[in-house]
């Protein structure tokens, strides 16, 4: 049986549609490719973004900004040495882009110039750190993407 050019085009079109449908179904049903939104209230967060920009600018104007390091005990967030730790308050949020269930928030309570997140709370991989803190009425924000 001979296949004419019209039948060949139809077969190629059906093969191409099958190929595309395979990838669409695979991407939408496979949990490996399922990513959560950064926030559920995206548009509300967008409206108050100017506050975030102001906090980041305040943090950039510090003589010494926050820093982080990985230790045997866990993740160590170090605050500037020239600040009085009793006047520092705020919250720290750790966001895991690949799994919403691993996200957590903690209140900043310092007894020294660093905050330690225990190693058992963090899995290896990418984390986004957001430290929203205040010192003597001035708000600061430290954002960092790390590979733990």
N, C-alpha and C positions, 0 to 999 in steps of 0.2 A: 504494500500500500504506500502510495506517495503522499507526502504531506506538502500541501501548497503553502504559499507565503502567508495567506490569511490564517490558516490553522496554526502555523508557527508563531505568528504574532499573538494569537489567543493563548496558546500554551505558555509563551514567555510572560505574558501579562498575568496569567493565573499563578505561575511560579513566583513572580515578583511579589504579588499580593500575599501569597502564602508565606514568603520569607519575611515580609514586613509584619504580618499578623503574628507570626511566631515571636518576634522580638517585642512587640507591644504587649502580648499576653505574658511573656516571660518577665518583662520589666515591671508590670503592674501587679503580678501575683507573687513574685519572689521577695521575701522579707529582707534579703541581703541588700536590696536596692531601696528600702523604705527609710526615708529620712524625715525627721520631725521638723516643724517650723521652729525658728529661734524663739518666737513668742506667739502666744495665741492671740493677743491684742496688738497685732502689728501696727495698725493705723493709729491707735491711741498712743503707742510708744513713739511713733514718728512725730506726732505733734509736740511732744515734750523733749525732743532731741536737743534743743538749744541748751537746756540745763546740762545735758551730758557734755556738750562741747565746752561750756564754761568750766565745768569741773575738771575736764582734761587739761584745759589751759592753765588752771590753777596748779595742777600737779606738775605741769612742765616748768612752771615758774619757781618751784621749790629748789633749794640748793642741792638737795639730795632726794631723789625719788625712791619709791619702793623698789625692791629687788627680790628675786626669788632664787632658790637653789634646791636641788634634790639632795637629801641626806639619807642616812640609813633609817632614820625614824619616820621620814616622810617628806612632804613639801614644806619648805621653810620660807615664809614671806617676811622680809626684813623691812621695818619702818625706819625712817631717818633718825639718826642718833641724836640730832640736835633738838628733837621734840620731846615734850613731857608726855610720857605714856599714859598718865592718868587722864589727860585731856583728849585722848584719841578714842573715838567711838565710830561705829558704823557696821557695815555688813560686807561679807565676802560671798560671792556666788561663783561656783565652779560649774561650768556648762560643758557637757560632753556632746558634740555634734552628732555622733552616731547612735546615741541611745539616751532618750529622755529620762529613763528611770534612774540613771546614774547621776543626774544633776542634783546638786545640793547647795544649801545656803547656810552660813554660820555667822553668828554675831561676833564682832571683834571684841575680845577681852584679853588685854595684854598684861603680863606680869614682867615682861622684858621687852626689848625692841623687836621682837619677832613673834609671828603667829605660826604654829606648827599644825599642819593637817596630817593626821596619821597615815602611814603607808597603806594600811588595810582599807582605807576609804577610797583610794585611787587605783584604777587599773592602768596598765601601760597603754599609751596611745595619746591622741591629741585631746587637749583640754583648753578651754577658754577661761581665763581668770578675770573676774570683775571685782575689784575692791573699791567699794563706795564708802568713803570715810570722811570724817569731819574733825577739824582741829581748831579750837577757839572760834567757832562760828563760820569758818571757811570750809566749803565742801570741796573734796578732791575725788578723782576717779582714776584708778589704775586699771588698764586693760592690757591683757597679754595673751597671746596664743602660744601654748607650750606643747612640747612632746614629752610626756612623762615616761 
